[in-house]
């Protein structure tokens, strides 16, 4: 059975050019080389600067490389997004998502720090999330010198980056060292148990990121078969039993995305935990549909995500300017 007839027509043509990856230990190096390249012929962004830093990593681990994006035409302390790239926990790079981050910084006048975390299977859990937490702490403690408002920090990412962002929000809540204003989850890869469903969704996961790729990614991150007991919520955020106290959340997913049901369930659980949550499902959209930039559904999604992030930064600014006072 194929779900091709359900794909948005504007998203369908590119599928013939992008076969789903056949991920094995042997093919991973080649696929990484292709997926980590920065986009060629990028548009110029004159209103921001980009620099590279190597910051202290987790204890006993190497330094973490980050790309720092700062707006050059905004006065005063600005909000910041800690961005975590996608790639199934096994590929991708900060450089490959340069255009995404520049577009957000340019549109909103915020700052961003993009994390080049270590990849599985060479570095399984907890290495990747520890790298992201190190970057978040660095961003928070260096906020003044970067010109960043430490009370307006969001975490976000797409696919595995969204999964890491969700896990990072949980870890940050539990550690209590950094305050997060928002989490920004674009088709996040949240739940290893999707690999072991007795009745998987019949209309998701045919394109771009398949069940086979998903199993390879999760096995690489966990160092064991996915779906078993005792998986930490800091590895798979959907495993968390208590979501209270998490920051306000934006989450979107395509209706044909393999992650559809795990993302819907996570959003439902967030709402039941009293977390302000904005959820979008885009019909006819498969995983990674944003690569078809001129499709109407992509443009709608871009407007939605930018509007949500701007609103979150504005709301957190106003609440910091006019904190609520308690009345006894």
C-alpha positions as CSV (number, residue, x, y, z in Angstrom):
1,X,0.0,0.0,0.0
2,X,1.2,3.5,-0.7
3,X,0.1,6.8,0.8
4,X,1.2,8.8,-2.2
5,X,-2.4,9.8,-3.0
6,X,-2.6,11.5,0.4
7,X,0.5,13.7,-0.1
8,X,-0.1,17.4,-0.8
9,X,0.4,17.8,-4.6
10,X,3.0,20.6,-4.0
11,X,5.0,18.3,-1.8
12,X,4.8,15.2,-4.1
13,X,7.2,15.9,-6.9
14,X,10.3,16.1,-4.8
15,X,9.7,12.6,-3.4
16,X,11.0,11.0,-6.6
17,X,14.3,12.9,-6.1
18,X,14.8,11.9,-2.4
19,X,14.6,8.2,-1.7
20,X,14.2,7.3,1.9
21,X,17.7,6.5,3.4
22,X,18.7,2.9,3.9
23,X,20.5,3.3,7.2
24,X,23.2,0.8,8.2
25,X,26.5,1.1,10.0
26,X,28.1,0.9,6.5
27,X,26.0,3.6,4.8
28,X,25.9,6.0,7.8
29,X,29.2,7.7,7.0
30,X,28.2,8.5,3.4
31,X,24.7,9.7,4.4
32,X,26.3,11.9,7.1
33,X,28.6,13.5,4.6
34,X,25.6,14.4,2.4
35,X,23.3,15.6,5.3
36,X,25.9,17.7,7.1
37,X,26.7,20.1,4.2
38,X,25.7,23.6,4.7
39,X,23.2,24.8,2.1
40,X,24.8,26.3,-1.0
41,X,23.9,29.8,-2.4
42,X,22.4,31.0,0.8
43,X,20.7,34.3,0.8
44,X,22.6,37.1,2.6
45,X,21.5,38.2,6.0
46,X,23.0,41.6,6.7
47,X,21.2,42.1,10.1
48,X,23.1,39.4,12.0
49,X,26.5,38.2,12.8
50,X,27.6,34.6,13.2
51,X,30.6,33.3,15.2
52,X,31.9,29.9,16.3
53,X,32.7,29.0,19.9
54,X,33.9,25.9,21.7
55,X,32.5,25.8,25.2
56,X,33.2,23.5,28.1
57,X,31.4,20.2,27.6
58,X,30.1,17.7,30.3
59,X,32.7,16.6,32.8
60,X,35.3,14.4,31.1
61,X,33.9,15.1,27.7
62,X,35.3,17.2,24.8
63,X,34.3,20.8,24.3
64,X,31.0,21.5,22.5
65,X,31.0,23.5,19.3
66,X,28.3,26.1,19.0
67,X,27.4,28.7,16.4
68,X,26.3,32.0,17.9
69,X,23.9,34.2,15.9
70,X,23.4,37.8,17.1
71,X,21.2,40.5,15.6
72,X,23.2,43.6,14.7
73,X,20.3,46.1,14.4
74,X,18.5,45.6,17.7
75,X,19.1,47.6,20.8
76,X,19.0,46.2,24.3
77,X,18.9,42.7,25.6
78,X,17.3,40.3,23.2
79,X,15.5,36.9,23.6
80,X,17.4,33.8,22.5
81,X,16.7,30.4,21.0
82,X,18.9,27.4,21.7
83,X,18.6,25.5,18.5
84,X,19.2,21.8,18.2
85,X,19.6,20.3,14.7
86,X,17.8,17.2,13.5
87,X,19.1,14.0,11.9
88,X,17.7,11.0,13.8
89,X,20.3,11.4,16.5
90,X,22.8,9.9,14.1
91,X,23.5,12.6,11.5
92,X,23.1,16.3,10.7
93,X,25.1,19.4,12.0
94,X,24.6,22.9,13.1
95,X,26.0,24.1,9.8
96,X,23.4,22.2,7.8
97,X,20.6,24.2,9.5
98,X,22.3,27.5,9.2
99,X,19.6,28.9,6.9
100,X,16.8,27.9,9.3
101,X,18.5,29.6,12.2
102,X,19.4,32.7,10.2
103,X,15.8,33.0,9.0
104,X,14.5,32.9,12.6
105,X,17.0,35.4,13.9
106,X,16.4,37.8,10.9
107,X,12.6,37.6,11.2
108,X,12.4,38.1,15.0
109,X,15.5,40.1,15.9
110,X,16.4,37.4,18.5
111,X,19.7,35.7,19.1
112,X,20.3,32.0,18.7
113,X,22.9,29.4,19.7
114,X,23.0,26.3,17.5
115,X,24.6,23.2,19.1
116,X,26.8,20.7,17.4
117,X,26.2,17.9,19.8
118,X,28.0,14.5,19.6
119,X,26.1,11.9,17.5
120,X,25.1,8.4,18.1
121,X,26.1,5.6,17.8
122,X,29.6,6.8,18.6
123,X,28.2,8.8,21.5
124,X,24.9,7.2,22.7
125,X,22.7,8.6,25.4
126,X,23.4,10.6,27.6
127,X,26.2,12.3,25.6
128,X,24.0,14.2,23.2
129,X,21.6,15.6,25.8
130,X,24.5,16.5,28.1
131,X,26.1,18.5,25.3
132,X,22.8,20.4,24.8
133,X,22.5,21.1,28.5
134,X,26.1,22.4,28.6
135,X,25.3,24.7,25.7
136,X,22.1,26.0,27.5
137,X,24.0,26.6,30.7
138,X,26.7,28.5,28.8
139,X,24.1,30.6,27.0
140,X,22.4,31.4,30.3
141,X,25.6,32.3,32.2
142,X,27.0,34.4,29.3
143,X,23.8,36.1,28.6
144,X,25.0,39.6,29.7
145,X,28.1,39.6,27.5
146,X,26.1,38.2,24.6
147,X,23.4,40.9,25.0
148,X,20.7,38.3,25.8
149,X,17.8,38.5,28.2
150,X,18.3,35.4,30.4
151,X,14.5,35.4,31.2
152,X,13.6,34.9,27.6
153,X,15.4,31.8,26.5
154,X,13.7,29.2,24.4
155,X,14.8,25.7,23.3
156,X,13.8,24.3,20.0
157,X,14.7,22.0,17.1
158,X,13.2,19.8,14.4
159,X,13.0,16.0,14.3
160,X,15.7,14.6,16.6
161,X,16.5,18.2,17.5
162,X,12.9,18.6,18.7
163,X,13.2,15.4,20.7
164,X,16.4,16.7,22.3
165,X,14.7,20.0,22.9
166,X,11.8,18.3,24.7
167,X,14.2,16.2,26.8
168,X,16.3,19.3,27.5
169,X,13.2,21.1,28.8
170,X,12.6,18.2,31.2
171,X,16.2,18.1,32.4
172,X,16.3,21.9,32.8
173,X,13.1,21.8,34.9
174,X,14.5,19.1,37.1
175,X,17.9,20.6,37.6
176,X,16.5,24.1,38.4
177,X,19.6,26.0,37.2
178,X,18.1,27.7,34.1
179,X,14.7,29.3,33.5
180,X,13.1,28.5,30.1
181,X,10.5,30.7,28.6
182,X,9.4,28.3,25.7
183,X,9.9,25.0,23.9
184,X,9.6,24.9,20.2
185,X,9.2,21.4,18.8
186,X,9.0,20.9,15.1
187,X,7.9,17.3,14.3
188,X,9.9,16.1,17.3
189,X,11.3,12.5,17.6
190,X,10.0,11.8,21.1
191,X,9.2,8.1,21.6
192,X,11.3,5.0,21.0
193,X,8.2,2.9,21.6
194,X,6.9,3.9,18.2
195,X,9.4,1.3,16.9
196,X,7.6,-1.4,18.8
197,X,3.9,-0.7,18.2
198,X,1.7,-3.7,17.7
199,X,-0.6,-1.7,15.4
200,X,1.4,1.1,13.8
201,X,-0.4,3.9,12.1
202,X,-1.2,2.6,8.5
203,X,-0.8,6.0,6.8
204,X,2.4,7.5,8.3
205,X,6.1,7.0,7.8
206,X,6.3,6.0,4.1
207,X,8.4,8.9,3.0
208,X,11.8,10.5,4.1
209,X,11.9,9.0,7.7
210,X,10.6,5.4,7.7
211,X,10.1,2.9,10.5
212,X,13.3,1.2,9.5
213,X,15.3,4.4,9.8
214,X,13.5,5.2,13.1
215,X,14.6,1.9,14.6
216,X,18.2,2.5,13.5
217,X,18.2,5.9,15.0
218,X,16.7,4.9,18.3
219,X,18.9,1.8,18.6
220,X,21.9,4.0,18.0
221,X,21.0,6.5,20.7
222,X,19.9,4.0,23.3
223,X,22.5,1.4,22.7
224,X,19.7,-1.2,22.9
225,X,16.6,-2.2,21.1
226,X,14.0,0.5,21.4
227,X,10.6,0.0,23.1
228,X,12.0,-1.8,26.2
229,X,11.7,-0.9,29.9
230,X,13.8,1.6,31.8
231,X,14.4,4.2,29.0
232,X,15.1,7.6,30.5
233,X,12.8,10.5,29.7
234,X,16.0,12.5,29.1
235,X,16.5,10.1,26.2
236,X,12.9,9.8,25.0
237,X,10.8,12.7,26.3
238,X,7.5,10.8,25.8
239,X,8.6,8.5,28.6
240,X,8.2,11.3,31.2
241,X,5.4,10.7,33.6
242,X,5.1,14.2,34.9
243,X,5.0,17.2,32.6
244,X,3.9,19.8,35.0
245,X,6.1,22.9,35.2
246,X,7.4,22.7,31.6
247,X,7.5,25.9,29.6
248,X,4.8,26.9,27.1
249,X,5.1,24.8,24.0
250,X,4.6,25.0,20.3
251,X,4.4,21.7,18.5
252,X,3.7,20.8,14.8
253,X,3.7,17.7,12.8
254,X,2.6,16.5,9.3
255,X,-0.4,14.2,9.0
256,X,1.8,11.7,7.1
257,X,4.8,12.0,9.4
258,X,5.9,8.8,11.3
259,X,5.9,10.9,14.5
260,X,2.3,11.9,14.1
261,X,0.8,9.9,16.9
262,X,3.6,10.2,19.4
263,X,3.5,14.0,18.9
264,X,-0.2,14.2,19.3
265,X,0.0,12.2,22.5
266,X,2.8,14.4,23.9
267,X,0.8,17.5,23.2
268,X,-2.3,16.0,24.9
269,X,-0.2,15.1,27.9
270,X,1.2,18.6,28.1
271,X,-2.2,20.1,28.0
272,X,-3.4,17.7,30.7
273,X,-0.4,18.8,32.8
274,X,-1.5,22.5,32.5
275,X,1.2,23.5,30.1
276,X,0.1,26.1,27.5
277,X,0.4,24.2,24.3
278,X,-0.1,25.2,20.6
279,X,-0.5,22.2,18.3
280,X,-0.6,22.2,14.5
281,X,-1.1,19.2,12.2
282,X,-0.6,19.9,8.5
283,X,-2.5,17.7,6.0
284,X,-0.7,16.0,3.2
285,X,2.7,16.7,4.9
286,X,5.4,14.1,5.4
287,X,8.5,14.3,7.6
288,X,10.8,17.1,6.5
289,X,8.2,18.8,4.3
290,X,9.7,22.2,5.0
291,X,12.4,21.5,2.4
292,X,9.8,22.3,-0.2
293,X,10.0,26.0,0.6
294,X,7.5,27.3,-2.0
295,X,4.7,24.9,-1.1
296,X,1.7,26.7,0.4
297,X,1.6,24.3,3.4
298,X,5.3,25.0,4.1
299,X,4.6,28.8,4.0
300,X,1.7,28.4,6.4
301,X,3.8,26.3,8.8
302,X,6.6,29.0,8.6
303,X,4.2,31.7,9.5
304,X,2.8,29.6,12.3
305,X,6.1,28.8,13.9
306,X,7.5,32.4,13.6
307,X,4.3,33.8,15.0
308,X,4.3,31.4,18.0
309,X,8.0,32.1,18.8
310,X,7.5,35.9,18.5
311,X,4.4,35.7,20.7
312,X,6.3,33.7,23.4
313,X,9.2,36.1,23.5
314,X,6.8,39.1,23.7
315,X,4.7,37.5,26.4
316,X,7.7,36.6,28.5
317,X,9.0,40.1,28.1
318,X,5.8,41.6,29.3
319,X,5.5,39.3,32.2
320,X,9.1,40.2,33.2
321,X,8.3,43.9,32.9
322,X,5.1,43.6,34.9
323,X,5.4,40.6,37.2
324,X,2.2,39.4,38.8
325,X,1.9,40.2,42.4
326,X,0.2,37.8,44.8
327,X,-2.6,39.0,47.0
328,X,-3.2,37.4,50.3
